[in-house]
């Protein structure tokens, strides 16, 4: 599986500049006017994981294959998008296709760059929370419209089909939750609840995980002195969401440097890793993702899975036949694989374990799946 992250925000907050920096490509226009991005720009980037290099030292594979993340730079949204204003309908459809949202929020002052909040070309004062609320209100309104249609249908059908009444009641409760200005992701749910089938079917926009991204000026790259960053951080904490502070302009400069030059520049700013690495780490954590490895002479490779997945489902990440014909998994932890010099050494030391269908895969497991064809 590949993680898909949609980069969203109001026009001119630095989305396309950040996209270019994250993907190290100058393919997304980053001009100073609303709706500079119309069609979404998409790029797949590799996930840095130093554990792969350690595995390669032992197995000397022909290639190293990293996990990937797909970033999509989605058109800027304005007030009224849920009713089709600006590029609203296109924007909402593009978000629906993503696993998670990276919500870029302007936290820098620059009179030369128009700050659009209500739409049009008139520049508004910098207001991070107001910006966030414009987008989140539009997403909530879009979810309400979608849910209302289902509720109306189910409510009518439930009059003749009593088993549908729990779903109708759950839809009504979720509608009230949205009307109060709350996202779907904060709606209480438990195993067996009637709302679960609705959530699976509807793919609500506000049920997606969000990482807020404070785009700051290069004179305060950590955002420590910014009241705008402090306000956004408090908002993110209240929402139970992660936040990352970046300077899109600096990251864009880093993208054009060699690895050693970029490292030196980052150290000059007091940073140990790029925005890309920090953003991917937060996205993985937010979505509950992890990596297991396969390694041998052909390749050392990272595979992405959701924490809590059992061995057969993880095997299906490689190929559906692996899941269907799953027999067992030969598993060794990454630390033991390195400690004992690979599969043979781990087997001799008793660190290689046969695991069955109920085994819950762990981050860093080095695995070989046995399956029947």
C-alpha positions in Angstrom: 0.0 0.0 0.0 1.1 3.6 -0.6 0.1 6.5 1.6 -1.7 9.3 -0.2 -1.5 12.8 1.3 -3.5 15.7 -0.1 -1.9 19.2 0.5 -4.7 21.7 1.0 -5.2 25.3 2.2 -6.5 28.6 1.1 -5.0 30.2 -2.1 -1.5 31.6 -1.7 -0.6 30.0 1.6 2.5 28.2 0.1 0.9 24.9 -0.9 2.6 24.6 -4.3 5.9 25.9 -3.0 5.8 23.3 -0.3 4.8 20.6 -2.8 7.7 21.4 -5.0 10.0 21.3 -2.0 8.6 18.0 -0.6 8.8 16.3 -4.0 12.0 18.0 -5.2 10.3 18.9 -8.4 9.4 22.3 -9.9 6.3 21.0 -11.6 3.6 22.9 -9.6 3.1 26.5 -10.4 3.6 28.7 -7.4 2.4 32.1 -8.5 0.9 34.9 -6.4 -2.7 34.8 -7.4 -5.8 32.8 -6.4 -6.4 29.4 -8.0 -2.9 29.2 -9.4 -3.3 25.4 -9.0 -6.3 24.1 -10.9 -5.6 20.5 -11.8 -3.9 18.7 -8.9 -0.2 18.1 -9.1 0.8 14.6 -7.9 4.2 13.2 -7.2 5.4 10.0 -5.5 8.4 10.3 -3.1 10.5 7.7 -1.3 10.3 7.3 2.5 13.7 7.6 4.1 14.4 4.6 6.4 18.0 4.0 7.5 17.1 0.5 8.5 17.1 -0.5 4.8 20.8 0.4 4.5 21.5 -1.8 7.5 19.7 -4.7 6.0 21.6 -4.1 2.7 25.0 -4.3 4.5 24.1 -7.9 5.4 22.3 -9.1 2.3 24.1 -7.1 -0.4 20.9 -7.0 -2.5 20.8 -6.0 -6.2 18.5 -3.1 -5.2 16.9 -1.3 -2.3 13.2 -0.5 -2.6 11.8 2.1 -0.3 8.2 2.7 0.8 6.5 5.6 -1.0 4.2 8.4 -0.2 2.0 10.1 -2.9 1.6 13.9 -2.4 -1.1 15.7 -4.2 -1.1 19.5 -4.4 -4.9 20.3 -4.5 -6.4 23.6 -5.7 -6.9 26.3 -3.2 -10.3 26.5 -1.6 -12.4 29.5 -0.7 -15.6 30.2 1.2 -18.6 28.7 -0.6 -16.7 25.8 -2.0 -19.3 23.3 -0.7 -21.7 25.1 -3.0 -19.3 25.1 -6.0 -17.6 28.5 -5.5 -14.2 28.8 -6.9 -13.0 25.3 -7.7 -15.0 23.9 -4.9 -16.4 20.7 -6.5 -13.0 19.8 -8.0 -11.3 20.5 -4.7 -13.7 18.3 -2.7 -13.4 15.4 -5.1 -9.6 15.5 -5.0 -9.6 15.5 -1.1 -11.9 12.5 -1.1 -9.3 10.4 -2.9 -6.6 11.0 -0.3 -5.8 9.0 2.9 -4.8 12.0 4.9 -4.8 15.8 4.7 -1.8 18.1 5.1 -3.5 21.4 5.8 -1.1 24.3 5.0 -1.8 27.4 7.0 -0.1 30.8 6.4 1.8 31.9 9.5 4.0 34.6 7.9 3.7 38.2 7.1 4.4 39.4 3.6 2.6 42.4 2.1 3.7 41.3 -1.4 1.7 38.1 -1.3 -2.1 38.4 -1.3 -3.8 36.7 1.6 -7.1 35.3 0.4 -9.7 34.3 2.9 -13.1 35.3 1.6 -12.2 34.8 -2.1 -11.2 37.3 -4.8 -8.0 39.4 -4.9 -8.5 41.5 -1.8 -5.8 40.8 0.7 -7.0 40.0 4.3 -5.0 40.2 7.6 -3.1 37.1 8.5 -5.5 34.9 10.6 -4.4 31.2 10.9 -7.5 30.0 12.8 -9.8 32.0 10.6 -8.1 30.3 7.5 -8.5 26.9 9.0 -12.1 27.5 9.9 -13.0 28.6 6.3 -11.8 25.2 4.9 -13.1 23.1 7.7 -16.5 24.7 7.6 -16.7 24.0 3.9 -15.8 20.4 4.4 -18.4 20.0 7.2 -21.0 21.5 5.0 -20.1 19.1 2.2 -20.4 16.2 4.6 -23.7 17.4 5.9 -25.2 17.6 2.4 -24.0 14.1 1.6 -25.2 12.7 4.9 -28.6 14.4 4.7 -29.4 12.6 1.5 -28.6 9.2 3.1 -30.5 10.1 6.2 -33.6 11.1 4.3 -33.6 7.8 2.3 -32.9 5.6 5.3 -35.4 7.4 7.5 -38.1 6.8 4.9 -37.2 3.1 4.4 -37.0 2.5 8.1 -40.7 3.1 8.4 -41.3 -0.3 6.6 -38.0 -1.9 7.6 -37.4 -1.7 11.4 -33.9 -3.1 11.2 -32.9 0.2 9.5 -34.0 2.3 12.4 -30.6 2.1 14.3 -28.9 3.5 11.2 -31.4 6.3 10.8 -30.9 7.2 14.4 -27.1 7.1 14.0 -27.4 9.3 10.9 -29.5 11.8 12.8 -27.0 11.9 15.7 -24.1 12.5 13.2 -26.0 15.2 11.5 -26.4 17.0 14.8 -22.7 16.6 15.5 -21.9 18.2 12.1 -24.4 21.0 12.6 -22.7 21.9 15.9 -19.5 22.5 13.8 -17.7 19.2 14.7 -15.8 17.0 12.2 -16.9 13.4 11.6 -13.6 12.2 12.9 -14.5 13.3 16.5 -17.9 11.5 16.4 -17.9 8.7 19.1 -18.0 5.2 17.6 -17.5 1.6 18.9 -17.5 -1.9 17.5 -21.0 -2.8 16.4 -22.4 0.7 16.1 -24.8 1.4 13.3 -22.9 4.4 12.2 -19.9 2.2 11.2 -21.4 1.0 7.9 -22.3 4.6 7.1 -18.7 5.8 7.7 -17.4 3.0 5.5 -19.7 3.8 2.6 -19.6 7.6 2.7 -15.9 8.4 2.9 -16.6 11.7 4.7 -14.1 14.5 4.1 -13.9 15.4 7.8 -13.3 11.8 8.8 -9.9 12.0 7.3 -6.8 12.4 9.5 -5.3 15.9 9.4 -1.8 17.2 10.0 -1.7 21.0 10.3 1.3 22.6 8.6 2.3 26.1 9.8 4.2 27.8 7.0 6.5 30.4 8.6 9.0 33.0 7.5 12.7 32.2 7.2 13.7 34.6 10.0 11.8 32.3 12.5 12.1 28.9 10.9 11.1 27.0 14.1 8.1 29.3 14.6 9.1 29.8 18.3 8.5 33.6 18.3 5.3 33.4 16.2 1.9 34.1 17.8 0.4 32.7 14.6 2.2 29.4 15.2 1.2 29.3 18.8 -2.4 29.9 17.9 -2.4 27.1 15.3 -0.6 24.7 17.7 -3.3 25.3 20.4 -6.0 24.7 17.8 -4.4 21.5 16.6 -4.1 20.2 20.1 -7.7 20.9 20.8 -8.6 19.0 17.7 -6.4 16.1 18.7 -4.3 16.5 15.5 -0.6 16.7 14.8 1.2 19.9 13.6 4.4 20.5 11.8 6.2 23.8 11.4 7.9 24.4 8.0 9.3 27.3 6.0 8.3 26.3 2.5 10.7 28.8 0.9 13.7 27.4 2.7 12.6 23.8 1.9 12.4 24.9 -1.7 16.0 26.0 -1.6 17.0 22.7 0.1 15.4 20.8 -2.7 18.0 22.1 -5.2 21.0 21.1 -3.0 23.1 18.0 -2.7 22.5 15.8 0.3 25.6 17.1 2.1 24.8 20.7 1.2 21.2 20.3 2.4 22.4 18.8 5.7 24.8 21.7 6.3 22.0 24.2 5.5 19.6 22.5 7.9 22.2 22.4 10.7 22.7 26.1 10.1 19.0 26.6 11.0 19.3 24.3 14.0 17.3 21.5 12.3 18.2 17.8 12.0 15.8 16.7 9.3 13.8 18.2 6.4 10.2 19.1 6.3 9.6 16.0 4.1 11.0 13.6 6.7 9.1 15.3 9.5 5.9 15.4 7.5 6.0 11.8 6.5 6.8 10.7 10.0 3.7 12.6 11.3 1.5 11.2 8.5 2.6 7.7 9.3 1.9 8.2 13.0 -1.4 10.0 12.4 -2.6 7.1 10.2 -1.2 4.4 12.4 1.2 3.1 9.7 4.4 1.2 10.1 6.9 -0.8 7.9 8.0 -4.4 7.8 10.8 -5.6 5.6 11.7 -8.4 3.2 15.4 -8.8 2.4 17.6 -11.1 0.4 20.0 -11.1 -2.6 17.4 -9.7 -5.0 16.2 -6.7 -2.9 15.9 -5.2 0.6 12.4 -3.7 0.6 10.1 -1.8 3.0 6.3 -2.5 3.0 3.8 -0.2 4.5 1.0 -1.6 6.7 -1.5 -0.4 9.4 -0.6 -1.2 13.0 -2.9 -3.9 14.2 -2.9 -5.8 10.9 -2.4 -9.5 11.2 0.2 -11.5 9.2 -2.1 -12.6 6.3 -3.3 -9.1 5.6 0.2 -7.8 5.7 1.2 -10.5 3.3 -1.5 -9.2 1.0 0.3 -5.9 0.7 2.9 -7.8 -1.4 0.3 -9.8 -3.4 -3.3 -10.9 -2.9 -2.2 -14.5 -3.5 0.0 -14.3 -0.4 -3.0 -13.4 1.7 -5.3 -16.0 0.2 -2.9 -18.8 0.4 -1.2 -17.8 3.6 0.4 -20.7 5.5 2.8 -18.9 8.0 5.3 -16.1 8.3 9.0 -16.6 9.3 9.6 -13.5 11.4 12.6 -11.9 13.0 12.8 -8.5 14.6 15.0 -5.9 12.8 17.4 -5.7 15.8 17.9 -9.5 15.9 18.3 -9.6 12.2 21.2 -7.1 12.5 22.5 -8.7 15.7 22.8 -12.2 14.2 23.8 -11.2 10.7 20.7 -12.2 8.8 18.2 -15.0 8.5 20.6 -18.0 8.9 22.2 -16.5 12.0 18.8 -15.6 13.5 17.6 -19.1 12.9 20.6 -20.6 14.6 20.2 -18.3 17.6 16.5 -19.2 17.9 15.4 -15.6 17.1 13.6 -16.6 13.9 9.9 -17.3 14.8 7.2 -19.1 12.8 4.0 -17.0 13.2 0.5 -18.0 12.2 -2.6 -16.2 11.0 -3.2 -14.5 14.4 0.2 -12.8 14.6 0.0 -9.0 14.7 2.8 -7.6 12.6 5.2 -5.2 14.3 7.1 -2.3 12.9 10.6 -3.4 11.8 9.8 -7.1 11.5 11.9 -8.8 8.8 9.6 -11.4 7.2 9.4 -14.3 4.7 5.9 -15.4 3.9 5.1 -19.0 3.1 1.9 -19.5 1.1 0.1 -22.1 -1.1 -0.6 -21.4 -4.7 
